[in-house]
């Protein structure tokens, strides 16, 4: 199984969120996520897709045969880039292949979680019950914005 790890430069809300030190890891969220993905035996290749030179340096510092850097075009990394355009781009990286798409911003989803998710996904494919798997978090509270509760819309 291959993993796709998008990691662009230029976070708007948290500067250098991917690469600044985090929880004792000098390589930040990126370093932590790469450790988790490398430790997952079900993953044989990790494509770090970026336009950030520091992300590239950190990814290459792992010297793991699993890690490969994809120099993503800048137009797919700016604030105007749509999810749809990135999905189209990724589809060309993984022609007719199964792959895992994950993010550095989920540090608690570790190698054990990836192993369970991948094995569950493969079992669902074998049993022909599902053709995709998405990790989500159940929110059991009221959601509000400036216009009031969201459930009324």
Secondary structure, 3 states (H helix, E strand, C coil): CEEEEECCCCCCCCCCCCCCCECCECCHHHHHHHHHHHHCCCCCEEEEEECCHHHHHHHHHCCCCCEEEEECCHHHCCCCCCHHHHHHHHHHHCCCCCEEEECCCCCCCCHHHHHHHHHHHHHHHHHCCCCCCCCCCCCCCCCEECCEEHHHC
